[in-house]
Amino acid sequence: MPEIMQYINRDSYFHRVNPLTKVVFTVVVVVLAVILTDVAALTLLVGLILLAAAVSGLARELLRQAPLLVSLAVSLLLLTVLTLQSGEVLGYLIPIFGGYVPITTGAVDLAASMTLRFVAMIFAFQLFIVSTQPRDLVQVMDRLHMPVDYTLMFLIALRFIPSLQLEGKRIHEAQLARAYAPGKGLMGKIRSLFPVVIPLVSNSLGKANVLGLTIDLRGYRNGMRTSMRDLGFGTADGVGFALMGVCTAGFVALILLQSA
């Protein structure tokens, strides 16, 4: 299973861009995803992010999250269908209490827009993470005057995601090697989680204790920090800001035309 939210050592456009430029890119995508309401405009936003990732050779890393995004889309669709009934009726869900739950155009449109918002934000954040080294993340957050405690928590959380993923895979393989058979179907999958989650949580608590002691022993509280290199702006940053400006102006013009 490939690691998620982990830096990828590669020579691509996003890797050459200054981390501050990538922060601006992420913020712009989040703001556009929030203010855009049209499904077509949100689809265009996601398409542009995928195009930028494809140009940099990072599209495969984004598309690995497809199963998670599909489950998110299905969950949002069920939630909106059960709670929102506006617009034309496209069909009916399972019978409930002698009636039917209608699937309306309003529910589908709201579920699609919410899903596309989450997809755009997740893709932008993942592009930022997979193309930025942890040391550069520390430096850019220091430039943004983020409290050092928040910076540390952010980096530890990012590091724990792939670590927990790999450790969970090892625990699952160890259980299979011991001929553990939880059964098939939904209940079998639920039962198979307990032998993995319990040791995973126990090991994570132990690692957290060791990590805390290590931080104290290395003099984390002395307040003295130095950077290994100075991150400057280059041609790639200028091109990135120009493209972000053009795309942002286009989406703003689209919003003004729709509201007119």
Secondary structure, 3 states (H helix, E strand, C coil): CCCCCCCCCCCCHHHHCCHHHHHHHHHHHHHHHHHCCCHHHHHHHHHHHHHHHHHCCCHHHHHCCHHHHHHHHHHHHHHHHHHCCCCCEEEEEEEECCEEEEEEHHHHHHHHHHHHHHHHHHHHHHHHHHCCCHHHHHHHHHHCCCCHHHHHHHHHHHHHHHHHHHHHHHHHHHHHHCCCCCCCHHHHHHHHHHHHHHHHHHHHHHHHHHHHHHHHHCCHHHCCCCCCCCCCCCHHHHHHHHHHHHHHHHHHHHHHHHHC
